[in-house]
Amino acid sequence: MNGLNTILIVLGLFLAGGVYSFQKQQMPKSVVVLLAIASAMCLAAGVLRIQGIWE
């Protein structure tokens, strides 16, 4: 596991926390959805890099 994997996973978790926070603040759904998509992409990229599938 190298630095980029760690950064992607931490960023994904940070964005996931933002989704939760924005949802509780009743922000517009488009902002929440955009943040959720960004979070999922970061987490998926980090996991795929750990597995060696995507380099």
N, CA, C, O and CB atoms as a CASP TS submission, in Angstrom:
PFRMAT TS
TARGET T0000
AUTHOR 0000-0000-0000
METHOD Language model
MODEL 1
PARENT N/A
ATOM      1  N   MET     1       0.857  -1.180   0.000  1.00  0.00           N
ATOM      2  CA  MET     1       0.000   0.000   0.000  1.00  0.00           C
ATOM      3  C   MET     1       0.899   1.238   0.000  1.00  0.00           C
ATOM      4  O   MET     1       1.711   1.430   0.905  1.00  0.00           O
ATOM      5  CB  MET     1      -0.972   0.001   1.236  1.00  0.00           C
ATOM      6  N   ASN     2       0.741   2.058  -1.013  1.00  0.00           N
ATOM      7  CA  ASN     2       1.574   3.251  -1.074  1.00  0.00           C
ATOM      8  C   ASN     2       0.767   4.498  -0.731  1.00  0.00           C
ATOM      9  O   ASN     2      -0.405   4.411  -0.363  1.00  0.00           O
ATOM     10  CB  ASN     2       2.200   3.392  -2.460  1.00  0.00           C
ATOM     11  N   GLY     3       1.394   5.639  -0.853  1.00  0.00           N
ATOM     12  CA  GLY     3       0.785   6.890  -0.427  1.00  0.00           C
ATOM     13  C   GLY     3      -0.476   7.267  -1.183  1.00  0.00           C
ATOM     14  O   GLY     3      -1.427   7.779  -0.592  1.00  0.00           O
ATOM     15  N   LEU     4      -0.492   7.016  -2.496  1.00  0.00           N
ATOM     16  CA  LEU     4      -1.657   7.410  -3.282  1.00  0.00           C
ATOM     17  C   LEU     4      -2.889   6.615  -2.875  1.00  0.00           C
ATOM     18  O   LEU     4      -3.990   7.163  -2.812  1.00  0.00           O
ATOM     19  CB  LEU     4      -1.382   7.224  -4.772  1.00  0.00           C
ATOM     20  N   ASN     5      -2.711   5.329  -2.600  1.00  0.00           N
ATOM     21  CA  ASN     5      -3.838   4.514  -2.140  1.00  0.00           C
ATOM     22  C   ASN     5      -4.418   5.089  -0.850  1.00  0.00           C
ATOM     23  O   ASN     5      -5.633   5.225  -0.703  1.00  0.00           O
ATOM     24  CB  ASN     5      -3.398   3.050  -1.922  1.00  0.00           C
ATOM     25  N   THR     6      -3.538   5.418   0.064  1.00  0.00           N
ATOM     26  CA  THR     6      -3.969   5.963   1.352  1.00  0.00           C
ATOM     27  C   THR     6      -4.694   7.283   1.166  1.00  0.00           C
ATOM     28  O   THR     6      -5.734   7.516   1.783  1.00  0.00           O
ATOM     29  CB  THR     6      -2.771   6.150   2.285  1.00  0.00           C
ATOM     30  N   ILE     7      -4.155   8.141   0.326  1.00  0.00           N
ATOM     31  CA  ILE     7      -4.786   9.444   0.083  1.00  0.00           C
ATOM     32  C   ILE     7      -6.172   9.269  -0.526  1.00  0.00           C
ATOM     33  O   ILE     7      -7.116   9.943  -0.115  1.00  0.00           O
ATOM     34  CB  ILE     7      -3.908  10.306  -0.840  1.00  0.00           C
ATOM     35  N   LEU     8      -6.307   8.370  -1.504  1.00  0.00           N
ATOM     36  CA  LEU     8      -7.611   8.145  -2.137  1.00  0.00           C
ATOM     37  C   LEU     8      -8.638   7.632  -1.137  1.00  0.00           C
ATOM     38  O   LEU     8      -9.786   8.077  -1.140  1.00  0.00           O
ATOM     39  CB  LEU     8      -7.476   7.156  -3.292  1.00  0.00           C
ATOM     40  N   ILE     9      -8.231   6.699  -0.284  1.00  0.00           N
ATOM     41  CA  ILE     9      -9.178   6.136   0.680  1.00  0.00           C
ATOM     42  C   ILE     9      -9.549   7.166   1.743  1.00  0.00           C
ATOM     43  O   ILE     9     -10.719   7.292   2.105  1.00  0.00           O
ATOM     44  CB  ILE     9      -8.587   4.880   1.343  1.00  0.00           C
ATOM     45  N   VAL    10      -8.570   7.894   2.239  1.00  0.00           N
ATOM     46  CA  VAL    10      -8.864   8.925   3.247  1.00  0.00           C
ATOM     47  C   VAL    10      -9.747  10.014   2.651  1.00  0.00           C
ATOM     48  O   VAL    10     -10.681  10.475   3.307  1.00  0.00           O
ATOM     49  CB  VAL    10      -7.556   9.543   3.798  1.00  0.00           C
ATOM     50  N   LEU    11      -9.469  10.431   1.421  1.00  0.00           N
ATOM     51  CA  LEU    11     -10.302  11.439   0.759  1.00  0.00           C
ATOM     52  C   LEU    11     -11.728  10.924   0.566  1.00  0.00           C
ATOM     53  O   LEU    11     -12.691  11.664   0.765  1.00  0.00           O
ATOM     54  CB  LEU    11      -9.692  11.833  -0.600  1.00  0.00           C
ATOM     55  N   GLY    12     -11.857   9.665   0.180  1.00  0.00           N
ATOM     56  CA  GLY    12     -13.186   9.077   0.015  1.00  0.00           C
ATOM     57  C   GLY    12     -13.965   9.050   1.320  1.00  0.00           C
ATOM     58  O   GLY    12     -15.159   9.349   1.343  1.00  0.00           O
ATOM     59  N   LEU    13     -13.289   8.693   2.405  1.00  0.00           N
ATOM     60  CA  LEU    13     -13.965   8.679   3.714  1.00  0.00           C
ATOM     61  C   LEU    13     -14.320  10.091   4.169  1.00  0.00           C
ATOM     62  O   LEU    13     -15.377  10.308   4.762  1.00  0.00           O
ATOM     63  CB  LEU    13     -13.077   8.000   4.770  1.00  0.00           C
ATOM     64  N   PHE    14     -13.438  11.050   3.891  1.00  0.00           N
ATOM     65  CA  PHE    14     -13.716  12.445   4.224  1.00  0.00           C
ATOM     66  C   PHE    14     -14.948  12.940   3.460  1.00  0.00           C
ATOM     67  O   PHE    14     -15.808  13.611   4.030  1.00  0.00           O
ATOM     68  CB  PHE    14     -12.491  13.332   3.905  1.00  0.00           C
ATOM     69  N   LEU    15     -15.025  12.609   2.183  1.00  0.00           N
ATOM     70  CA  LEU    15     -16.183  13.021   1.383  1.00  0.00           C
ATOM     71  C   LEU    15     -17.459  12.315   1.844  1.00  0.00           C
ATOM     72  O   LEU    15     -18.545  12.894   1.802  1.00  0.00           O
ATOM     73  CB  LEU    15     -15.933  12.732  -0.104  1.00  0.00           C
ATOM     74  N   ALA    16     -17.324  11.066   2.280  1.00  0.00           N
ATOM     75  CA  ALA    16     -18.496  10.347   2.805  1.00  0.00           C
ATOM     76  C   ALA    16     -19.029  11.038   4.061  1.00  0.00           C
ATOM     77  O   ALA    16     -20.241  11.127   4.259  1.00  0.00           O
ATOM     78  CB  ALA    16     -18.137   8.870   3.120  1.00  0.00           C
ATOM     79  N   GLY    17     -18.128  11.521   4.899  1.00  0.00           N
ATOM     80  CA  GLY    17     -18.554  12.297   6.068  1.00  0.00           C
ATOM     81  C   GLY    17     -19.236  13.581   5.657  1.00  0.00           C
ATOM     82  O   GLY    17     -20.185  14.021   6.305  1.00  0.00           O
ATOM     83  N   GLY    18     -18.756  14.187   4.579  1.00  0.00           N
ATOM     84  CA  GLY    18     -19.395  15.392   4.050  1.00  0.00           C
ATOM     85  C   GLY    18     -20.805  15.117   3.554  1.00  0.00           C
ATOM     86  O   GLY    18     -21.705  15.939   3.725  1.00  0.00           O
ATOM     87  N   VAL    19     -20.993  13.950   2.937  1.00  0.00           N
ATOM     88  CA  VAL    19     -22.341  13.571   2.479  1.00  0.00           C
ATOM     89  C   VAL    19     -23.288  13.514   3.660  1.00  0.00           C
ATOM     90  O   VAL    19     -24.395  14.050   3.605  1.00  0.00           O
ATOM     91  CB  VAL    19     -22.318  12.206   1.744  1.00  0.00           C
ATOM     92  N   TYR    20     -22.852  12.864   4.729  1.00  0.00           N
ATOM     93  CA  TYR    20     -23.687  12.743   5.930  1.00  0.00           C
ATOM     94  C   TYR    20     -24.005  14.128   6.505  1.00  0.00           C
ATOM     95  O   TYR    20     -25.148  14.418   6.857  1.00  0.00           O
ATOM     96  CB  TYR    20     -22.979  11.868   6.998  1.00  0.00           C
ATOM     97  N   SER    21     -22.988  14.966   6.591  1.00  0.00           N
ATOM     98  CA  SER    21     -23.158  16.308   7.149  1.00  0.00           C
ATOM     99  C   SER    21     -24.091  17.158   6.290  1.00  0.00           C
ATOM    100  O   SER    21     -24.989  17.824   6.805  1.00  0.00           O
ATOM    101  CB  SER    21     -21.801  17.000   7.285  1.00  0.00           C
ATOM    102  N   PHE    22     -23.872  17.128   4.981  1.00  0.00           N
ATOM    103  CA  PHE    22     -24.708  17.926   4.078  1.00  0.00           C
ATOM    104  C   PHE    22     -26.150  17.447   4.096  1.00  0.00           C
ATOM    105  O   PHE    22     -27.076  18.252   3.999  1.00  0.00           O
ATOM    106  CB  PHE    22     -24.159  17.870   2.652  1.00  0.00           C
ATOM    107  N   GLN    23     -26.347  16.120   4.221  1.00  0.00           N
ATOM    108  CA  GLN    23     -27.700  15.584   4.277  1.00  0.00           C
ATOM    109  C   GLN    23     -28.411  16.064   5.541  1.00  0.00           C
ATOM    110  O   GLN    23     -29.592  16.411   5.496  1.00  0.00           O
ATOM    111  CB  GLN    23     -27.674  14.046   4.226  1.00  0.00           C
ATOM    112  N   LYS    24     -27.696  16.085   6.666  1.00  0.00           N
ATOM    113  CA  LYS    24     -28.297  16.553   7.919  1.00  0.00           C
ATOM    114  C   LYS    24     -28.625  18.039   7.865  1.00  0.00           C
ATOM    115  O   LYS    24     -29.583  18.486   8.496  1.00  0.00           O
ATOM    116  CB  LYS    24     -27.361  16.273   9.091  1.00  0.00           C
ATOM    117  N   GLN    25     -27.829  18.817   7.106  1.00  0.00           N
ATOM    118  CA  GLN    25     -28.076  20.250   6.973  1.00  0.00           C
ATOM    119  C   GLN    25     -29.122  20.556   5.908  1.00  0.00           C
ATOM    120  O   GLN    25     -29.452  21.716   5.665  1.00  0.00           O
ATOM    121  CB  GLN    25     -26.786  20.971   6.645  1.00  0.00           C
ATOM    122  N   GLN    26     -29.635  19.514   5.279  1.00  0.00           N
ATOM    123  CA  GLN    26     -30.654  19.623   4.234  1.00  0.00           C
ATOM    124  C   GLN    26     -30.184  20.504   3.079  1.00  0.00           C
ATOM    125  O   GLN    26     -30.900  21.390   2.613  1.00  0.00           O
ATOM    126  CB  GLN    26     -31.951  20.181   4.817  1.00  0.00           C
ATOM    127  N   MET    27     -28.969  20.233   2.639  1.00  0.00           N
ATOM    128  CA  MET    27     -28.429  20.916   1.466  1.00  0.00           C
ATOM    129  C   MET    27     -29.170  20.398   0.231  1.00  0.00           C
ATOM    130  O   MET    27     -29.842  19.369   0.299  1.00  0.00           O
ATOM    131  CB  MET    27     -26.876  20.687   1.335  1.00  0.00           C
ATOM    132  N   PRO    28     -29.052  21.103  -0.889  1.00  0.00           N
ATOM    133  CA  PRO    28     -29.720  20.620  -2.122  1.00  0.00           C
ATOM    134  C   PRO    28     -29.267  19.206  -2.481  1.00  0.00           C
ATOM    135  O   PRO    28     -28.101  18.846  -2.322  1.00  0.00           O
ATOM    136  CB  PRO    28     -29.430  21.576  -3.306  1.00  0.00           C
ATOM    137  N   LYS    29     -30.213  18.426  -2.965  1.00  0.00           N
ATOM    138  CA  LYS    29     -29.921  17.022  -3.275  1.00  0.00           C
ATOM    139  C   LYS    29     -28.825  16.883  -4.321  1.00  0.00           C
ATOM    140  O   LYS    29     -28.055  15.923  -4.278  1.00  0.00           O
ATOM    141  CB  LYS    29     -31.178  16.320  -3.757  1.00  0.00           C
ATOM    142  N   SER    30     -28.740  17.809  -5.250  1.00  0.00           N
ATOM    143  CA  SER    30     -27.719  17.710  -6.287  1.00  0.00           C
ATOM    144  C   SER    30     -26.313  17.784  -5.689  1.00  0.00           C
ATOM    145  O   SER    30     -25.409  17.089  -6.154  1.00  0.00           O
ATOM    146  CB  SER    30     -27.909  18.818  -7.324  1.00  0.00           C
ATOM    147  N   VAL    31     -26.122  18.609  -4.675  1.00  0.00           N
ATOM    148  CA  VAL    31     -24.823  18.715  -4.013  1.00  0.00           C
ATOM    149  C   VAL    31     -24.504  17.423  -3.270  1.00  0.00           C
ATOM    150  O   VAL    31     -23.371  16.943  -3.319  1.00  0.00           O
ATOM    151  CB  VAL    31     -24.803  19.914  -3.042  1.00  0.00           C
ATOM    152  N   VAL    32     -25.482  16.866  -2.592  1.00  0.00           N
ATOM    153  CA  VAL    32     -25.293  15.631  -1.837  1.00  0.00           C
ATOM    154  C   VAL    32     -24.963  14.482  -2.791  1.00  0.00           C
ATOM    155  O   VAL    32     -24.068  13.683  -2.513  1.00  0.00           O
ATOM    156  CB  VAL    32     -26.557  15.300  -1.004  1.00  0.00           C
ATOM    157  N   VAL    33     -25.675  14.397  -3.905  1.00  0.00           N
ATOM    158  CA  VAL    33     -25.433  13.330  -4.882  1.00  0.00           C
ATOM    159  C   VAL    33     -24.042  13.469  -5.497  1.00  0.00           C
ATOM    160  O   VAL    33     -23.332  12.475  -5.648  1.00  0.00           O
ATOM    161  CB  VAL    33     -26.508  13.354  -5.988  1.00  0.00           C
ATOM    162  N   LEU    34     -23.651  14.683  -5.849  1.00  0.00           N
ATOM    163  CA  LEU    34     -22.331  14.914  -6.425  1.00  0.00           C
ATOM    164  C   LEU    34     -21.225  14.513  -5.450  1.00  0.00           C
ATOM    165  O   LEU    34     -20.239  13.891  -5.844  1.00  0.00           O
ATOM    166  CB  LEU    34     -22.175  16.384  -6.821  1.00  0.00           C
ATOM    167  N   LEU    35     -21.392  14.866  -4.199  1.00  0.00           N
ATOM    168  CA  LEU    35     -20.414  14.506  -3.172  1.00  0.00           C
ATOM    169  C   LEU    35     -20.378  12.994  -2.958  1.00  0.00           C
ATOM    170  O   LEU    35     -19.309  12.422  -2.747  1.00  0.00           O
ATOM    171  CB  LEU    35     -20.737  15.221  -1.851  1.00  0.00           C
ATOM    172  N   ALA    36     -21.537  12.347  -3.009  1.00  0.00           N
ATOM    173  CA  ALA    36     -21.593  10.892  -2.838  1.00  0.00           C
ATOM    174  C   ALA    36     -20.888  10.179  -3.992  1.00  0.00           C
ATOM    175  O   ALA    36     -20.188   9.190  -3.779  1.00  0.00           O
ATOM    176  CB  ALA    36     -23.054  10.418  -2.738  1.00  0.00           C
ATOM    177  N   ILE    37     -21.072  10.677  -5.194  1.00  0.00           N
ATOM    178  CA  ILE    37     -20.411  10.080  -6.356  1.00  0.00           C
ATOM    179  C   ILE    37     -18.898  10.248  -6.252  1.00  0.00           C
ATOM    180  O   ILE    37     -18.148   9.310  -6.523  1.00  0.00           O
ATOM    181  CB  ILE    37     -20.932  10.716  -7.663  1.00  0.00           C
ATOM    182  N   ALA    38     -18.449  11.437  -5.861  1.00  0.00           N
ATOM    183  CA  ALA    38     -17.011  11.681  -5.709  1.00  0.00           C
ATOM    184  C   ALA    38     -16.429  10.766  -4.632  1.00  0.00           C
ATOM    185  O   ALA    38     -15.333  10.231  -4.797  1.00  0.00           O
ATOM    186  CB  ALA    38     -16.743  13.164  -5.356  1.00  0.00           C
ATOM    187  N   SER    39     -17.152  10.590  -3.545  1.00  0.00           N
ATOM    188  CA  SER    39     -16.695   9.715  -2.464  1.00  0.00           C
ATOM    189  C   SER    39     -16.562   8.277  -2.954  1.00  0.00           C
ATOM    190  O   SER    39     -15.552   7.622  -2.698  1.00  0.00           O
ATOM    191  CB  SER    39     -17.662   9.781  -1.269  1.00  0.00           C
ATOM    192  N   ALA    40     -17.570   7.792  -3.651  1.00  0.00           N
ATOM    193  CA  ALA    40     -17.547   6.419  -4.159  1.00  0.00           C
ATOM    194  C   ALA    40     -16.404   6.219  -5.145  1.00  0.00           C
ATOM    195  O   ALA    40     -15.754   5.174  -5.138  1.00  0.00           O
ATOM    196  CB  ALA    40     -18.882   6.072  -4.826  1.00  0.00           C
ATOM    197  N   MET    41     -16.155   7.209  -5.990  1.00  0.00           N
ATOM    198  CA  MET    41     -15.068   7.083  -6.969  1.00  0.00           C
ATOM    199  C   MET    41     -13.712   7.024  -6.287  1.00  0.00           C
ATOM    200  O   MET    41     -12.864   6.221  -6.676  1.00  0.00           O
ATOM    201  CB  MET    41     -15.099   8.250  -7.957  1.00  0.00           C
ATOM    202  N   CYS    42     -13.489   7.861  -5.273  1.00  0.00           N
ATOM    203  CA  CYS    42     -12.213   7.853  -4.557  1.00  0.00           C
ATOM    204  C   CYS    42     -12.003   6.529  -3.822  1.00  0.00           C
ATOM    205  O   CYS    42     -10.917   5.952  -3.869  1.00  0.00           O
ATOM    206  CB  CYS    42     -12.150   9.023  -3.563  1.00  0.00           C
ATOM    207  N   LEU    43     -13.034   6.059  -3.153  1.00  0.00           N
ATOM    208  CA  LEU    43     -12.912   4.795  -2.426  1.00  0.00           C
ATOM    209  C   LEU    43     -12.671   3.632  -3.386  1.00  0.00           C
ATOM    210  O   LEU    43     -11.834   2.770  -3.118  1.00  0.00           O
ATOM    211  CB  LEU    43     -14.172   4.536  -1.589  1.00  0.00           C
ATOM    212  N   ALA    44     -13.397   3.604  -4.497  1.00  0.00           N
ATOM    213  CA  ALA    44     -13.221   2.520  -5.470  1.00  0.00           C
ATOM    214  C   ALA    44     -11.826   2.544  -6.070  1.00  0.00           C
ATOM    215  O   ALA    44     -11.198   1.495  -6.220  1.00  0.00           O
ATOM    216  CB  ALA    44     -14.268   2.620  -6.583  1.00  0.00           C
ATOM    217  N   ALA    45     -11.332   3.729  -6.417  1.00  0.00           N
ATOM    218  CA  ALA    45      -9.988   3.834  -6.986  1.00  0.00           C
ATOM    219  C   ALA    45      -8.937   3.387  -5.993  1.00  0.00           C
ATOM    220  O   ALA    45      -7.990   2.699  -6.372  1.00  0.00           O
ATOM    221  CB  ALA    45      -9.706   5.263  -7.432  1.00  0.00           C
ATOM    222  N   GLY    46      -9.078   3.758  -4.737  1.00  0.00           N
ATOM    223  CA  GLY    46      -8.126   3.334  -3.712  1.00  0.00           C
ATOM    224  C   GLY    46      -8.112   1.834  -3.525  1.00  0.00           C
ATOM    225  O   GLY    46      -7.046   1.226  -3.421  1.00  0.00           O
ATOM    226  N   VAL    47      -9.287   1.235  -3.482  1.00  0.00           N
ATOM    227  CA  VAL    47      -9.379  -0.216  -3.296  1.00  0.00           C
ATOM    228  C   VAL    47      -8.832  -0.949  -4.518  1.00  0.00           C
ATOM    229  O   VAL    47      -8.113  -1.938  -4.374  1.00  0.00           O
ATOM    230  CB  VAL    47     -10.841  -0.638  -3.031  1.00  0.00           C
ATOM    231  N   LEU    48      -9.164  -0.476  -5.718  1.00  0.00           N
ATOM    232  CA  LEU    48      -8.665  -1.122  -6.927  1.00  0.00           C
ATOM    233  C   LEU    48      -7.145  -1.040  -7.011  1.00  0.00           C
ATOM    234  O   LEU    48      -6.495  -1.979  -7.471  1.00  0.00           O
ATOM    235  CB  LEU    48      -9.294  -0.486  -8.165  1.00  0.00           C
ATOM    236  N   ARG    49      -6.581   0.071  -6.573  1.00  0.00           N
ATOM    237  CA  ARG    49      -5.123   0.202  -6.584  1.00  0.00           C
ATOM    238  C   ARG    49      -4.486  -0.736  -5.557  1.00  0.00           C
ATOM    239  O   ARG    49      -3.414  -1.286  -5.810  1.00  0.00           O
ATOM    240  CB  ARG    49      -4.711   1.660  -6.300  1.00  0.00           C
ATOM    241  N   ILE    50      -5.130  -0.927  -4.406  1.00  0.00           N
ATOM    242  CA  ILE    50      -4.606  -1.855  -3.409  1.00  0.00           C
ATOM    243  C   ILE    50      -4.609  -3.286  -3.967  1.00  0.00           C
ATOM    244  O   ILE    50      -3.662  -4.046  -3.764  1.00  0.00           O
ATOM    245  CB  ILE    50      -5.440  -1.777  -2.104  1.00  0.00           C
ATOM    246  N   GLN    51      -5.680  -3.629  -4.663  1.00  0.00           N
ATOM    247  CA  GLN    51      -5.798  -4.977  -5.219  1.00  0.00           C
ATOM    248  C   GLN    51      -4.886  -5.195  -6.418  1.00  0.00           C
ATOM    249  O   GLN    51      -4.701  -6.332  -6.854  1.00  0.00           O
ATOM    250  CB  GLN    51      -7.229  -5.247  -5.619  1.00  0.00           C
ATOM    251  N   GLY    52      -4.309  -4.116  -6.959  1.00  0.00           N
ATOM    252  CA  GLY    52      -3.430  -4.248  -8.110  1.00  0.00           C
ATOM    253  C   GLY    52      -4.154  -4.342  -9.434  1.00  0.00           C
ATOM    254  O   GLY    52      -3.543  -4.647 -10.458  1.00  0.00           O
ATOM    255  N   ILE    53      -5.463  -4.081  -9.424  1.00  0.00           N
ATOM    256  CA  ILE    53      -6.256  -4.165 -10.646  1.00  0.00           C
ATOM    257  C   ILE    53      -6.035  -2.942 -11.513  1.00  0.00           C
ATOM    258  O   ILE    53      -5.986  -3.042 -12.739  1.00  0.00           O
ATOM    259  CB  ILE    53      -7.740  -4.318 -10.318  1.00  0.00           C
ATOM    260  N   TRP    54      -5.903  -1.789 -10.879  1.00  0.00           N
ATOM    261  CA  TRP    54      -5.747  -0.538 -11.611  1.00  0.00           C
ATOM    262  C   TRP    54      -4.451   0.114 -11.155  1.00  0.00           C
ATOM    263  O   TRP    54      -4.266   0.369  -9.965  1.00  0.00           O
ATOM    264  CB  TRP    54      -6.970   0.414 -11.387  1.00  0.00           C
ATOM    265  N   GLU    55      -3.563   0.380 -12.085  1.00  0.00           N
ATOM    266  CA  GLU    55      -2.267   0.944 -11.700  1.00  0.00           C
ATOM    267  C   GLU    55      -2.109   2.310 -12.208  1.00  0.00           C
ATOM    268  O   GLU    55      -1.075   2.938 -11.978  1.00  0.00           O
ATOM    269  CB  GLU    55      -1.143   0.105 -12.185  1.00  0.00           C
TER
END
